Amino acid sequence: MKKPIVLIASDEHLPHTIPNNIRVAKSIHEAQSVCGLTIGEEYVEFRRYIGLQTTGSRPWVVMINQGNHQVVGLAFPTLQLAIQAIA
């Protein structure tokens, strides 16, 4: 069985329904400790900015957990597309 996808987002950005294979966290620390996010694993995060640049119409970002820092992958306009990129 495939490990659930981790999503980091605040309540205001979460969709009304979340698929069963998604684990939700409010921060990277919660994702690591509660959701079991490991180093090297991809996750989806709602981001308004990447560095100093706005994500604009592509706020759902696939990130790679590197422990003490995170690596930006791709940005998507919808949560569904970001989840499909990981799956």
ZAMARGU-4260 file (C-alpha; in steps of 0.2 Angstrom, whole numbers, plus 5000, padded with zeros to 4 digits):
<rodrens>
0) 5000/5000/5000 | 5007/5017/4995 | 5010/5030/5009 | 4998/5044/5010 | 5002/5061/5002
5) 5005/5075/5015 | 4997/5092/5012 | 5002/5107/5022 | 4989/5121/5022 | 4979/5132/5034
10) 4960/5128/5036 | 4956/5143/5025 | 4965/5135/5010 | 4958/5117/5012 | 4945/5111/5000
15) 4928/5105/5007 | 4932/5087/5004 | 4949/5079/5005 | 4953/5062/4997 | 4957/5047/5009
20) 4975/5046/5004 | 4979/5064/5010 | 4986/5068/5027 | 4984/5086/5032 | 4996/5096/5043
25) 4998/5115/5047 | 5017/5115/5047 | 5032/5106/5041 | 5036/5101/5059 | 5018/5094/5061
30) 5020/5085/5044 | 5036/5077/5050 | 5031/5072/5068 | 5012/5068/5065 | 5011/5063/5047
35) 5027/5054/5046 | 5035/5064/5032 | 5052/5058/5029 | 5068/5066/5021 | 5067/5065/5002
40) 5049/5063/5002 | 5038/5075/4992 | 5023/5084/4999 | 5011/5098/4993 | 5010/5115/5002
45) 4999/5130/4999 | 5011/5144/4997 | 5009/5163/4993 | 5027/5166/4990 | 5042/5156/4985
50) 5057/5166/4992 | 5052/5184/4987 | 5042/5179/4972 | 5023/5177/4973 | 5016/5160/4967
55) 5001/5170/4960 | 4989/5159/4951 | 5000/5143/4955 | 4999/5142/4974 | 4999/5123/4976
60) 5018/5119/4977 | 5026/5102/4977 | 5040/5102/4989 | 5054/5090/4994 | 5058/5088/5012
65) 5076/5089/5015 | 5075/5090/5034 | 5081/5107/5039 | 5077/5115/5022 | 5064/5112/5009
70) 5067/5111/4990 | 5054/5118/4978 | 5048/5107/4964 | 5033/5112/4953 | 5019/5124/4956
75) 5001/5121/4951 | 4985/5131/4949 | 4975/5118/4958 | 4977/5105/4973 | 4971/5091/4962
80) 4985/5094/4949 | 4998/5095/4963 | 4992/5078/4970 | 4992/5070/4953 | 5010/5076/4951
85) 5015/5066/4966 | 5004/5051/4964
</rodrens>
